[in-house]
Amino acid sequence: MSESTERSVVVERTSSGQFVATNARGGSISFGTVPDGQGTGFTPVELFLAAIGGCTAADVDVATGRHAEPTEFSVAVTGDKVSDDLGNRMTNLKVTFTVAFADGEGADRARTILPRAVKTSHDRLCTVSRTVEIGTPVSVTIRDA
C-alpha cells in the first residue's frame, strides 16, 4: 500500500480574526490576526516562517542526529513583509541555523555533515521552501455551505 501524496488542513473561524487549523490526524493549532500588535498568538505569516524553519530543521535534525545529540539547535527565519504593485508578500527570506554538539567522534561527524545537510534540505528535501522557491499556483474556490 502506498502513502497518499495529498496533504490537507481545515481552517475554521473560532471568533473575529481567530482561527484553528486541524490536520487529518486530529492535531490543531490556533492562530489569527494580531490587532494593534497585541497578543502573543501566531499570525498566518509567522506560521509560514515557522513552516519553512520547521521543515528544514526536521531534515537537518534527522541527518545530524544519527551521529550526535545537539547541545544547541535553533533555526531563525526572517523576512520582510511588503505591499506593492504585486500585492502583499514576503521578501528577503533568510534561514539561519545555530547548531552545536559536544565533543566526541559522533559529534565531529555531525559537525562535518551539518553544512551538507543544510544544503540538501534547501536544495532538495524541504517541501515548504522548495515550493516557495519553485512557485506553484494556488487555486481558490467558494463552496456552498
Protein Blocks (a to p, Z undefined) as FASTA:
>chain_A
ZZdfbdcdddddfbghiacdddfkopacdddddehhiajbdcfklmmmmmmmmmmmmmmm
mmmmmmoccfbdcddddddddddfkopcdehiacdddddddedjklmmmmmmmmmmmmmm
mmmmmmmlmmmmnopadddddddZZ
